[in-house]
Amino acid sequence: MKKIFFLLLPLTLLCSCQKTQPENAGARDLSADAVVAQVGSDVITQKQLDDRLAVLSEEDQNFAQTAIGRRNFLSLLARERLIALDAQDEGLDQSDVYLTAMEDKRQQLADIYREYSDQLLEKLWENNLREKGILNVTDEEIDAYYDKYPYEMTIKQIIISDAQTADAVWRELKRSKSRWNALEKQYSVAPEQSRGKEITFMPGEFIPELEVIAANSPAGTVQGFVKTSQGFHIIMKTRERRLSLKNAAARIRAVLENQKIDAALNALKNKYKVVIYEQDE
């Protein structure tokens, strides 16, 4: 059975570095701060060993629980420490290459930490609202929403960066809808993976400005152009269909819950000042 740490470390190094345990040593200390290896003045603790083993495959983790697997993995960690210590003695940890790379990595990790922190706080904030009952959606609310919006719509869209081009493309499409694919390929600034795709939504699930246009447009018509934060949208409604309450209920619940979240956020604007600075186009 091939193991990754067998490939990285010769067994001769293992044999030359291993110390023989005293006969009366007793059971191995597996507490987190137990020292399991030492390289110069550096020590490797059981926790450090467990942390490294945690990223291995299940098969390798199981092998590392055997005597030979544990010894080989500890020897791999010792090898890493030997290299690091000698590199430091050579002053490589003060080189421009090292310091620049470490600063870049430090910034990357700070960005990851900050993003994770924001996402976690958002999740906890929503859970807190849910526990307080603020996000509760009743069956009566779902029924009332369904009475108003018992349908879903499907559209295609072209997103263009400037109003002048959007106007020209829209006028061309009004004359000939058959040019949709060619004009989308030529002018759309939407992400590549979303081009040519249809978008299906119930009212409340998509961009409000585009929902209004789609709701008031017959299928097959080209409408536009509508400005959003993404750019200038030209849309074509391709179809509309009525949904059963059974199929729509879960989607309506999500829409109403999101509306309650938006209401909570709007209320916070009275508590915290929000200013967004935008440059004039």
Phi, psi and omega in degrees: 000122186276132180242145185297325183279344169295323182290335187266342188219123178292146179295336180297323178294321177302311184294324184284335185262341187288136174265142178282130179287140175302149182299331183262021184292334179076197182295149180290137178283116182253015177293156188302323184266008178294136179278122182252347176197160179218136177230109186061232178269356179276145176239153174245124184263166178300324180295318178297320177297313180298321180297320179289321180294332185296337182269357180279165174293162180300322180298314180291325177297318179296319179295325181292345176280347176280163183298312182290324179294318179296316181297318181293321180290322175297322178293325175297315177298321178296321178299317179299318180293322178301313180297316182296318181296316181290324177298320178293319178298329179278357179079015182292336179283358175248006181286156179299320181299313181295312184295320179294315180297320181291323178293320177299315180294322178299320179291320177300315180294324177296320178294317178297317180297316181295318179296317178297318179300314180297316181295320180294316179296322178297317179296316180294323179296315179295319178298324179295318176297321181294318180295329178280353180085004183292332182261007180300135177239124183270162176297326179296321178294321178295316179299318181295320179293319180296324178300327181273323187227074182270027188219166171233154182238153177234132181226163164246153179216151170241128179253127185237146189282331184229154186293322183297313178294319179301318179297316181295317180294318179299316180296322178295320180289329176297327179281324185210098179294339182294346180271007184307306185299319181293317181289324176297314180298325184280323192243341187294138176253010177292156176306143186306320185290344181261352182288140180078000182268146173270151181239124180246134184203153167270157173305129182103349183260350187231193181290122187307316182300321181283328177299317181297314179299314182296319182297332184255019181241138173290150177300139178093357182263150177261131181230152176155185354259146186244130181271133170227184178295343181273339183143207181254122187258132167248128185237152172232120176280123184262329178193167177214140179216150179278142179252154171281154178300323180300316181283336185266342191302313183294322179292320178295320178301317179295320179298313182293324177295318178296324177295322178291325175295317178299321179295320178295321178294318179297323178295329180291339180294341174280342181263322182238132179286129179242121178231126177246121182263121180235143176278144177293142180280000000 
